[in-house]
Amino acid sequence: MLLHSPNRLLLALCLALCIAPRARALPELIDRIVATVDNHTILWSELNYRLRFEAEQRGLSVFAESEQIKALRREILDAMIDEQVLVLKAQQDSIQIDPSEVEEMLGQQFQMAKSSMDDGEFAQMLERVGLSERQLKARYRKEIRHRLLSRQMRAFVSYRVHVSHRDVEEFLIAHQDTLPSQISLSHILIQVLPSDEVLKEKRARVEEIQALLDAGGDFATIARTHSEDPGSASLGGDLGCFSPGTLVPEFEEAAFALKPGQTSEPVLSPYGYHLIQVREKREDSICASHILV
């Protein structure tokens, strides 16, 4: 799975463009549609921008169409399709990204890119790719927003553990022609639980974080620094909005008992200890953030 920090995407791409050969590159198709997700199209140019970044990260040259580059292009296209599916689902569920966070990341990217180059190199890079600084910012503003939406949706989906019998039946009906033949099997399940020592260490850690919050620390800032949830930490712990039956029972019981603005005591679930903050309560759902250790 191709997941990279939005804070390094522009920097790596700029470096890749700056070290690319100036002449005798193979002829390149300017643009065409390579995939469609709902009404959204993925363009050849968008795919190749991402390809240059990935190739630079792996030490590959995109100017020779090797089997490695062909395979990497297919891998990236699959990842872009998956990402767009998550973005469309996030938009459908009215998941929002703070515009100020997008602008902050965009500013950091440009600062990192410019500081990594000598005087004039950044302007030369823009000239070579045929974009103004404003156009490049517009491209990556959209890129950052989509990646943040995708990441937030992944965080939300990763906590969904409830699949109803109706969900199963609908899936079977929709895919009955492509599902493999049924088999009968048995298994032995051994539940592995953390030791008392590990739980004690985690409890002490979550209490330290709780003390930072009690001292007036900003929840989102502390979540970015201390949360161990890879899906939501960079989003300030934001899990979006969810209805009952979506997350694990221990988490939901504590979350739905809170009032907007309140933060829970440490809550133990199969994932670890959570500190939960409810931002908004709706008629059939709540919007919350958490810190996981």
Secondary structure, 3 states (H helix, E strand, C coil): CCCCCHHHHHHHHHHHHHHCCCCCCCCCCCCCEEEEECCEEEEHHHHHHHHHHHHHHHCCCCCCCCHHHHHHHHHHHHHHHHHHHHHHHHHHCCCCCCHHHHHHHHHHHHHHHHHCCCCCHHHHHHHHHCCCHHHHHHHHHHHHHHHHHHHHHHHHHHCCCCCCHHHHHHHHHHCCCCCCCCCCCCCCCCCCCCCHHHHHHHHHHHHHHHHHHHCCCCHHHHHHHHCCCCCCHHHCCEEEEECCCCCCHHHHHHHHCCCCCCECCCEEECCEEEEEEEEEECCCCEEEEEEEC
